[in-house]
Amino acid sequence: MTTPPDPVPKPASEDPLHGITLERILNELVEHFGWEAMGERIRIRCFTSDPSIGSSLRFLRKTPWAREKVEGMYLYLLRERARQNRARRQND
């Protein structure tokens, strides 16, 4: 009697946002840019008028175009971090 072969592992998702919550995205963006800069880059009131994570999450979950802009801003942040890491490694 032979045993079945091990299942083939599934490839990791190529989506850089896979597994990252909207709340984590917002927290990282606020930490890096701040509410004021975010409001200048993406003109939505939840970033400029009494901003909070909770109100922003509620708005972004209901508003696909705004969520796409926030996700794009986060992808930009990830690319910048990767560039900085490469530059540091080259300088070491």
MMTF fields as JSON, N, C-alpha, C and O atoms, coordinates in Angstrom:
{
  "mmtfVersion": "1.0.0",
  "mmtfProducer": "UNKNOWN",
  "numBonds": 367,
  "numAtoms": 368,
  "numGroups": 92,
  "numChains": 1,
  "numModels": 1,
  "chainsPerModel": [1],
  "groupsPerChain": [92],
  "chainIdList": ["A"],
  "bondAtomList": [4, 2, 8, 6, 12, 10, 16, 14, 20, 18, 24, 22, 28, 26, 32, 30, 36, 34, 40, 38, 44, 42, 48, 46, 52, 50, 56, 54, 60, 58, 64, 62, 68, 66, 72, 70, 76, 74, 80, 78, 84, 82, 88, 86, 92, 90, 96, 94, 100, 98, 104, 102, 108, 106, 112, 110, 116, 114, 120, 118, 124, 122, 128, 126, 132, 130, 136, 134, 140, 138, 144, 142, 148, 146, 152, 150, 156, 154, 160, 158, 164, 162, 168, 166, 172, 170, 176, 174, 180, 178, 184, 182, 188, 186, 192, 190, 196, 194, 200, 198, 204, 202, 208, 206, 212, 210, 216, 214, 220, 218, 224, 222, 228, 226, 232, 230, 236, 234, 240, 238, 244, 242, 248, 246, 252, 250, 256, 254, 260, 258, 264, 262, 268, 266, 272, 270, 276, 274, 280, 278, 284, 282, 288, 286, 292, 290, 296, 294, 300, 298, 304, 302, 308, 306, 312, 310, 316, 314, 320, 318, 324, 322, 328, 326, 332, 330, 336, 334, 340, 338, 344, 342, 348, 346, 352, 350, 356, 354, 360, 358, 364, 362],
  "bondOrderList": [1, 1, 1, 1, 1, 1, 1, 1, 1, 1, 1, 1, 1, 1, 1, 1, 1, 1, 1, 1, 1, 1, 1, 1, 1, 1, 1, 1, 1, 1, 1, 1, 1, 1, 1, 1, 1, 1, 1, 1, 1, 1, 1, 1, 1, 1, 1, 1, 1, 1, 1, 1, 1, 1, 1, 1, 1, 1, 1, 1, 1, 1, 1, 1, 1, 1, 1, 1, 1, 1, 1, 1, 1, 1, 1, 1, 1, 1, 1, 1, 1, 1, 1, 1, 1, 1, 1, 1, 1, 1, 1],
  "groupList": [{"groupName": "MET", "atomNameList": ["N", "CA", "C", "O"], "elementList": ["N", "C", "C", "O"], "formalChargeList": [0, 0, 0, 0], "bondAtomList": [1, 0, 2, 1, 3, 2], "bondOrderList": [1, 1, 2], "singleLetterCode": "M", "chemCompType": "L-PEPTIDE LINKING"}, {"groupName": "THR", "atomNameList": ["N", "CA", "C", "O"], "elementList": ["N", "C", "C", "O"], "formalChargeList": [0, 0, 0, 0], "bondAtomList": [1, 0, 2, 1, 3, 2], "bondOrderList": [1, 1, 2], "singleLetterCode": "T", "chemCompType": "L-PEPTIDE LINKING"}, {"groupName": "PRO", "atomNameList": ["N", "CA", "C", "O"], "elementList": ["N", "C", "C", "O"], "formalChargeList": [0, 0, 0, 0], "bondAtomList": [1, 0, 2, 1, 3, 2], "bondOrderList": [1, 1, 2], "singleLetterCode": "P", "chemCompType": "L-PEPTIDE LINKING"}, {"groupName": "ASP", "atomNameList": ["N", "CA", "C", "O"], "elementList": ["N", "C", "C", "O"], "formalChargeList": [0, 0, 0, 0], "bondAtomList": [1, 0, 2, 1, 3, 2], "bondOrderList": [1, 1, 2], "singleLetterCode": "D", "chemCompType": "L-PEPTIDE LINKING"}, {"groupName": "VAL", "atomNameList": ["N", "CA", "C", "O"], "elementList": ["N", "C", "C", "O"], "formalChargeList": [0, 0, 0, 0], "bondAtomList": [1, 0, 2, 1, 3, 2], "bondOrderList": [1, 1, 2], "singleLetterCode": "V", "chemCompType": "L-PEPTIDE LINKING"}, {"groupName": "LYS", "atomNameList": ["N", "CA", "C", "O"], "elementList": ["N", "C", "C", "O"], "formalChargeList": [0, 0, 0, 0], "bondAtomList": [1, 0, 2, 1, 3, 2], "bondOrderList": [1, 1, 2], "singleLetterCode": "K", "chemCompType": "L-PEPTIDE LINKING"}, {"groupName": "ALA", "atomNameList": ["N", "CA", "C", "O"], "elementList": ["N", "C", "C", "O"], "formalChargeList": [0, 0, 0, 0], "bondAtomList": [1, 0, 2, 1, 3, 2], "bondOrderList": [1, 1, 2], "singleLetterCode": "A", "chemCompType": "L-PEPTIDE LINKING"}, {"groupName": "SER", "atomNameList": ["N", "CA", "C", "O"], "elementList": ["N", "C", "C", "O"], "formalChargeList": [0, 0, 0, 0], "bondAtomList": [1, 0, 2, 1, 3, 2], "bondOrderList": [1, 1, 2], "singleLetterCode": "S", "chemCompType": "L-PEPTIDE LINKING"}, {"groupName": "GLU", "atomNameList": ["N", "CA", "C", "O"], "elementList": ["N", "C", "C", "O"], "formalChargeList": [0, 0, 0, 0], "bondAtomList": [1, 0, 2, 1, 3, 2], "bondOrderList": [1, 1, 2], "singleLetterCode": "E", "chemCompType": "L-PEPTIDE LINKING"}, {"groupName": "LEU", "atomNameList": ["N", "CA", "C", "O"], "elementList": ["N", "C", "C", "O"], "formalChargeList": [0, 0, 0, 0], "bondAtomList": [1, 0, 2, 1, 3, 2], "bondOrderList": [1, 1, 2], "singleLetterCode": "L", "chemCompType": "L-PEPTIDE LINKING"}, {"groupName": "HIS", "atomNameList": ["N", "CA", "C", "O"], "elementList": ["N", "C", "C", "O"], "formalChargeList": [0, 0, 0, 0], "bondAtomList": [1, 0, 2, 1, 3, 2], "bondOrderList": [1, 1, 2], "singleLetterCode": "H", "chemCompType": "L-PEPTIDE LINKING"}, {"groupName": "GLY", "atomNameList": ["N", "CA", "C", "O"], "elementList": ["N", "C", "C", "O"], "formalChargeList": [0, 0, 0, 0], "bondAtomList": [1, 0, 2, 1, 3, 2], "bondOrderList": [1, 1, 2], "singleLetterCode": "G", "chemCompType": "PEPTIDE LINKING"}, {"groupName": "ILE", "atomNameList": ["N", "CA", "C", "O"], "elementList": ["N", "C", "C", "O"], "formalChargeList": [0, 0, 0, 0], "bondAtomList": [1, 0, 2, 1, 3, 2], "bondOrderList": [1, 1, 2], "singleLetterCode": "I", "chemCompType": "L-PEPTIDE LINKING"}, {"groupName": "ARG", "atomNameList": ["N", "CA", "C", "O"], "elementList": ["N", "C", "C", "O"], "formalChargeList": [0, 0, 0, 0], "bondAtomList": [1, 0, 2, 1, 3, 2], "bondOrderList": [1, 1, 2], "singleLetterCode": "R", "chemCompType": "L-PEPTIDE LINKING"}, {"groupName": "ASN", "atomNameList": ["N", "CA", "C", "O"], "elementList": ["N", "C", "C", "O"], "formalChargeList": [0, 0, 0, 0], "bondAtomList": [1, 0, 2, 1, 3, 2], "bondOrderList": [1, 1, 2], "singleLetterCode": "N", "chemCompType": "L-PEPTIDE LINKING"}, {"groupName": "PHE", "atomNameList": ["N", "CA", "C", "O"], "elementList": ["N", "C", "C", "O"], "formalChargeList": [0, 0, 0, 0], "bondAtomList": [1, 0, 2, 1, 3, 2], "bondOrderList": [1, 1, 2], "singleLetterCode": "F", "chemCompType": "L-PEPTIDE LINKING"}, {"groupName": "TRP", "atomNameList": ["N", "CA", "C", "O"], "elementList": ["N", "C", "C", "O"], "formalChargeList": [0, 0, 0, 0], "bondAtomList": [1, 0, 2, 1, 3, 2], "bondOrderList": [1, 1, 2], "singleLetterCode": "W", "chemCompType": "L-PEPTIDE LINKING"}, {"groupName": "CYS", "atomNameList": ["N", "CA", "C", "O"], "elementList": ["N", "C", "C", "O"], "formalChargeList": [0, 0, 0, 0], "bondAtomList": [1, 0, 2, 1, 3, 2], "bondOrderList": [1, 1, 2], "singleLetterCode": "C", "chemCompType": "L-PEPTIDE LINKING"}, {"groupName": "TYR", "atomNameList": ["N", "CA", "C", "O"], "elementList": ["N", "C", "C", "O"], "formalChargeList": [0, 0, 0, 0], "bondAtomList": [1, 0, 2, 1, 3, 2], "bondOrderList": [1, 1, 2], "singleLetterCode": "Y", "chemCompType": "L-PEPTIDE LINKING"}, {"groupName": "GLN", "atomNameList": ["N", "CA", "C", "O"], "elementList": ["N", "C", "C", "O"], "formalChargeList": [0, 0, 0, 0], "bondAtomList": [1, 0, 2, 1, 3, 2], "bondOrderList": [1, 1, 2], "singleLetterCode": "Q", "chemCompType": "L-PEPTIDE LINKING"}],
  "groupTypeList": [0, 1, 1, 2, 2, 3, 2, 4, 2, 5, 2, 6, 7, 8, 3, 2, 9, 10, 11, 12, 1, 9, 8, 13, 12, 9, 14, 8, 9, 4, 8, 10, 15, 11, 16, 8, 6, 0, 11, 8, 13, 12, 13, 12, 13, 17, 15, 1, 7, 3, 2, 7, 12, 11, 7, 7, 9, 13, 15, 9, 13, 5, 1, 2, 16, 6, 13, 8, 5, 4, 8, 11, 0, 18, 9, 18, 9, 9, 13, 8, 13, 6, 13, 19, 14, 13, 6, 13, 13, 19, 14, 3],
  "groupIdList": [1, 2, 3, 4, 5, 6, 7, 8, 9, 10, 11, 12, 13, 14, 15, 16, 17, 18, 19, 20, 21, 22, 23, 24, 25, 26, 27, 28, 29, 30, 31, 32, 33, 34, 35, 36, 37, 38, 39, 40, 41, 42, 43, 44, 45, 46, 47, 48, 49, 50, 51, 52, 53, 54, 55, 56, 57, 58, 59, 60, 61, 62, 63, 64, 65, 66, 67, 68, 69, 70, 71, 72, 73, 74, 75, 76, 77, 78, 79, 80, 81, 82, 83, 84, 85, 86, 87, 88, 89, 90, 91, 92],
  "secStructList": [7, 7, 7, 7, 7, 7, 7, 7, 7, 7, 7, 7, 7, 1, 7, 6, 6, 6, 6, 7, 7, 2, 2, 2, 2, 2, 2, 2, 2, 2, 2, 2, 2, 7, 2, 2, 2, 2, 2, 2, 2, 1, 7, 7, 2, 2, 2, 2, 1, 1, 7, 7, 2, 2, 2, 2, 2, 2, 2, 2, 2, 2, 7, 2, 2, 2, 2, 2, 2, 2, 2, 2, 2, 2, 2, 2, 2, 2, 2, 2, 2, 2, 2, 2, 2, 2, 2, 2, 2, 2, 2, 7],
  "xCoordList": [0.852, 0.0, 0.897, 1.815, 0.625, 1.424, 0.643, -0.588, 1.392, 0.752, 0.641, 1.502, -0.401, -0.54, 0.575, 1.058, 0.977, 2.037, 1.567, 0.372, 2.538, 2.216, 1.528, 1.89, 0.548, -0.11, 0.884, 1.774, 0.701, 1.569, 1.231, 0.065, 2.24, 1.939, 1.427, 1.891, 0.467, -0.085, 0.912, 1.528, 1.072, 1.985, 1.436, 0.225, 2.342, 1.935, 1.256, 1.594, 0.32, -0.381, 0.598, 1.481, 0.422, 1.286, 0.725, 1.349, -0.435, -1.043, -0.35, -0.437, 0.331, 1.043, 0.111, 0.565, -1.174, -2.132, -2.792, -3.572, -2.484, -3.094, -2.774, -1.608, -3.812, -3.628, -3.42, -3.244, -3.436, -3.238, -4.598, -5.297, -4.957, -6.267, -6.257, -5.213, -7.429, -7.571, -7.158, -6.58, -7.446, -7.056, -5.534, -5.009, -4.833, -3.365, -2.829, -1.906, -3.414, -2.999, -3.152, -2.227, -4.321, -4.573, -3.597, -3.036, -3.395, -2.48, -1.069, -0.421, -0.588, 0.761, 0.844, 1.838, -0.184, -0.181, -0.22, 0.496, -1.048, -1.132, 0.196, 0.655, 0.811, 2.1, 3.172, 3.997, 3.157, 4.19, 3.916, 4.799, 2.698, 2.382, 1.709, 1.956, 0.859, 0.033, -1.269, -1.36, -2.286, -3.607, -3.578, -4.217, -2.839, -2.843, -2.314, -2.927, -1.18, -0.599, -1.502, -1.622, -2.127, -3.046, -4.228, -4.671, -4.741, -5.852, -5.484, -6.334, -4.216, -3.761, -3.633, -3.912, -3.216, -3.008, -4.304, -4.511, -5.173, -6.468, -7.522, -7.701, -8.207, -9.137, -10.471, -11.431, -10.484, -11.729, -11.846, -10.855, -13.069, -13.278, -12.868, -12.477, -12.946, -12.603, -11.116, -10.7, -10.308, -8.889, -8.642, -7.602, -9.578, -9.329, -10.206, -9.813, -11.369, -12.299, -12.457, -13.167, -11.79, -11.831, -11.507, -12.329, -10.322, -9.989, -9.831, -9.357, -10.236, -10.018, -9.965, -10.472, -9.349, -9.272, -10.683, -11.011, -11.511, -12.863, -13.703, -14.309, -13.749, -14.575, -14.011, -14.766, -12.7, -12.081, -12.378, -12.668, -12.309, -12.622, -14.062, -14.324, -14.992, -16.4, -16.583, -17.266, -15.975, -16.109, -15.454, -16.053, -14.236, -13.5, -14.144, -14.076, -14.757, -15.42, -16.66, -17.08, -17.246, -18.452, -18.151, -19.038, -16.914, -16.591, -15.401, -14.251, -15.677, -14.596, -13.539, -12.352, -13.94, -12.944, -11.969, -10.779, -12.455, -11.577, -10.66, -9.48, -11.205, -10.38, -9.252, -8.12, -9.556, -8.527, -7.415, -6.24, -7.768, -6.751, -5.882, -4.665, -6.499, -5.746, -4.829, -3.672, -5.338, -4.507, -3.349, -2.239, -3.596, -2.525, -1.465, -0.272, -1.897, -0.957, -0.109, 1.086, -0.729, -0.001, 1.012, 2.132, 0.622, 1.558, 2.746, 3.878, 2.496, 3.578, 4.522, 5.741, 3.957, 4.77, 5.616, 6.791, 5.037, 5.797, 6.949, 8.047, 6.701, 7.772, 8.89, 10.067, 8.529, 9.539, 10.378, 11.596, 9.735, 10.472, 11.435, 12.567, 10.991, 11.851, 13.046, 14.167, 12.823, 13.934, 14.942, 16.151, 14.442, 15.334, 16.141, 17.329, 15.509, 16.23, 17.315, 18.416, 17.016, 18.03, 19.185, 20.347, 18.879, 19.928, 20.811, 22.03, 20.22, 21.007, 21.934, 23.095, 21.408, 22.242, 23.4, 24.499, 23.17, 24.236, 25.297, 26.473, 24.895, 25.843, 26.614, 27.629, 26.152, 26.851, 28.058, 28.746],
  "yCoordList": [-1.168, 0.0, 1.23, 1.344, 2.132, 3.352, 4.507, 4.528, 5.454, 6.643, 7.694, 7.784, 8.482, 9.535, 10.566, 10.801, 11.174, 12.188, 13.39, 13.658, 14.097, 15.312, 16.304, 16.423, 17.006, 18.0, 19.088, 19.47, 19.557, 20.615, 21.903, 22.292, 22.572, 23.826, 24.874, 24.98, 25.636, 26.702, 27.851, 28.194, 28.443, 29.591, 30.756, 30.94, 31.522, 32.703, 33.691, 33.776, 34.413, 35.401, 36.473, 36.9, 36.888, 37.944, 39.326, 40.337, 39.373, 40.639, 41.155, 40.513, 42.292, 42.797, 43.189, 43.359, 43.332, 43.687, 42.458, 42.58, 41.28, 40.047, 39.857, 39.848, 39.706, 39.456, 40.698, 40.59, 41.866, 43.11, 43.784, 44.043, 44.058, 44.662, 46.149, 46.802, 46.652, 48.08, 48.897, 49.975, 48.396, 49.104, 49.21, 50.262, 48.136, 48.178, 49.17, 49.935, 49.148, 50.081, 51.513, 52.317, 51.831, 53.186, 53.572, 54.667, 52.679, 52.984, 53.266, 54.2, 52.472, 52.7, 54.011, 54.731, 54.322, 55.578, 56.78, 57.758, 56.711, 57.821, 57.979, 59.1, 56.87, 56.935, 57.558, 58.343, 57.208, 57.696, 59.122, 59.979, 59.371, 60.658, 61.641, 62.844, 61.135, 62.0, 62.321, 62.243, 62.687, 62.967, 64.137, 64.087, 65.185, 66.38, 66.07, 66.445, 65.387, 65.047, 64.079, 64.169, 63.165, 62.24, 63.003, 62.712, 63.981, 64.786, 65.641, 65.938, 66.039, 66.808, 65.913, 66.348, 64.679, 63.764, 63.134, 62.949, 62.807, 62.223, 63.097, 63.051, 63.881, 64.874, 64.23, 64.223, 63.693, 63.179, 63.708, 63.809, 64.042, 64.719, 63.89, 64.45, 62.579, 61.777, 61.898, 61.492, 62.45, 62.702, 64.138, 64.426, 65.043, 66.46, 67.05, 68.025, 66.487, 67.042, 66.067, 65.067, 66.368, 65.519, 64.064, 63.179, 63.807, 62.466, 61.45, 61.767, 60.238, 59.117, 57.837, 57.779, 56.824, 55.536, 54.98, 54.496, 55.048, 54.489, 55.113, 54.401, 56.441, 57.099, 56.847, 56.691, 56.807, 56.544, 55.126, 54.91, 54.159, 52.773, 52.654, 52.009, 53.272, 53.205, 53.785, 53.191, 54.943, 55.582, 54.741, 54.51, 54.288, 53.562, 52.221, 51.774, 51.587, 50.304, 50.484, 49.548, 51.669, 51.942, 52.636, 52.766, 53.081, 53.925, 53.344, 53.658, 52.495, 51.789, 52.704, 52.385, 53.835, 54.692, 55.259, 55.387, 55.602, 56.154, 55.069, 55.313, 53.877, 52.769, 52.466, 52.209, 52.496, 52.254, 53.292, 52.953, 54.534, 55.583, 55.346, 55.526, 54.944, 54.676, 53.47, 53.489, 52.429, 51.259, 51.621, 51.119, 52.484, 52.943, 53.719, 53.572, 54.539, 55.298, 54.342, 54.569, 53.279, 52.29, 51.537, 51.277, 51.189, 50.518, 51.426, 50.953, 52.715, 53.683, 53.648, 53.639, 53.627, 53.568, 52.297, 52.347, 51.163, 49.909, 49.978, 49.498, 50.577, 50.718, 51.61, 51.314, 52.699, 53.608, 52.914, 53.086, 52.137, 51.395, 50.399, 50.248, 49.719, 48.756, 49.466, 48.961, 50.626, 51.391, 51.806, 51.701, 52.275, 52.692, 51.516, 51.659, 50.356, 49.173, 48.759, 48.397, 48.809, 48.473, 49.461, 49.064, 50.734, 51.759, 51.547, 51.696, 51.203, 50.947, 49.753, 49.786, 48.697, 47.501, 47.804, 47.284, 48.638, 48.989, 49.842, 49.77, 50.648, 51.519, 50.796, 51.303, 49.629, 48.885, 48.146, 47.477],
  "zCoordList": [0.0, 0.0, 0.0, 0.812, -0.904, -0.982, -0.387, -0.387, 0.114, 0.67, -0.411, -1.285, -0.36, -1.379, -1.217, -0.109, -2.324, -2.231, -1.419, -1.297, -0.874, -0.123, -1.052, -2.222, -0.531, -1.389, -1.797, -1.037, -2.994, -3.507, -2.768, -2.709, -2.2, -1.496, -2.469, -3.604, -2.0, -2.831, -2.889, -1.88, -4.061, -4.135, -3.321, -3.2, -2.779, -2.014, -2.958, -4.138, -2.433, -3.239, -3.703, -2.958, -4.933, -5.455, -5.149, -5.471, -4.535, -4.149, -2.89, -1.843, -2.964, -1.784, -0.64, 0.491, -0.914, 0.131, 0.751, 1.695, 0.223, 0.726, 2.205, 2.601, 3.01, 4.434, 5.284, 6.497, 4.675, 5.422, 5.587, 4.607, 6.817, 7.067, 6.721, 6.72, 6.431, 6.155, 7.376, 7.235, 8.556, 9.779, 9.887, 10.253, 9.574, 9.616, 8.584, 8.866, 7.392, 6.343, 6.837, 6.722, 7.387, 7.879, 8.984, 8.964, 9.942, 11.047, 10.548, 11.021, 9.602, 9.074, 8.301, 8.404, 7.532, 6.78, 7.714, 7.5, 8.744, 9.702, 10.427, 10.645, 10.8, 11.486, 10.593, 11.061, 9.314, 8.396, 7.905, 7.954, 7.434, 6.813, 7.767, 7.692, 8.664, 9.499, 8.787, 7.562, 9.582, 9.014, 8.033, 6.982, 8.378, 7.524, 6.128, 5.129, 6.061, 4.756, 3.994, 2.772, 4.707, 4.032, 3.448, 2.337, 4.197, 3.713, 2.515, 1.676, 2.429, 1.268, 0.04, -1.077, 0.238, -0.887, -1.369, -2.568, -0.422, -0.763, -0.096, 1.121, -0.889, -0.343, 0.034, -0.736, 1.25, 1.807, 3.231, 3.954, 3.618, 4.906, 6.107, 7.131, 6.01, 7.188, 7.525, 8.61, 6.614, 6.897, 7.341, 7.934, 7.065, 7.334, 8.431, 9.072, 8.658, 9.633, 10.797, 10.69, 11.903, 13.097, 12.749, 12.986, 12.191, 11.706, 12.833, 13.924, 12.538, 13.453, 12.629, 11.508, 13.199, 12.513, 12.31, 11.227, 13.342, 13.257, 12.165, 11.365, 12.121, 11.098, 9.703, 8.744, 9.593, 8.293, 7.826, 6.65, 8.737, 8.372, 7.886, 6.871, 8.602, 8.193, 6.793, 5.959, 6.53, 5.223, 4.128, 3.078, 4.37, 3.338, 2.998, 1.853, 3.967, 3.702, 2.834, 2.153, 2.85, 2.063, 0.741, -0.102, 0.547, -0.602, -1.367, -1.059, -2.366, -3.065, -3.69, -3.631, -4.287, -4.944, -3.926, -4.215, -2.737, -1.705, -1.153, -0.901, -0.969, -0.481, -1.469, -1.059, -2.765, -3.777, -3.682, -3.823, -3.448, -3.314, -2.082, -2.138, -0.972, 0.256, 0.048, 0.469, -0.595, -0.863, -1.788, -1.613, -2.766, -3.65, -2.893, -3.158, -1.958, -1.125, -0.285, -0.093, 0.211, 1.005, 0.135, 0.574, -1.088, -1.996, -2.303, -2.404, -2.452, -2.64, -1.443, -1.61, -0.23, 0.983, 1.005, 1.367, 0.623, 0.593, -0.406, -0.123, -1.579, -2.581, -2.068, -2.272, -1.404, -0.855, 0.214, 0.258, 1.068, 2.096, 1.459, 1.918, 0.403, -0.285, -0.916, -0.851, -1.523, -2.119, -1.054, -1.26, 0.077, 1.164, 1.689, 1.98, 1.814, 2.287, 1.303, 1.715, -0.003, -1.016, -0.96, -1.056, -0.806, -0.752, 0.474, 0.386, 1.607, 2.823, 2.636, 3.042, 2.017, 1.805, 0.862, 1.05, -0.148, -1.083, -0.411, -0.77, 0.558, 1.251, 2.343, 2.82, 2.743, 3.807, 3.295, 4.067]
}
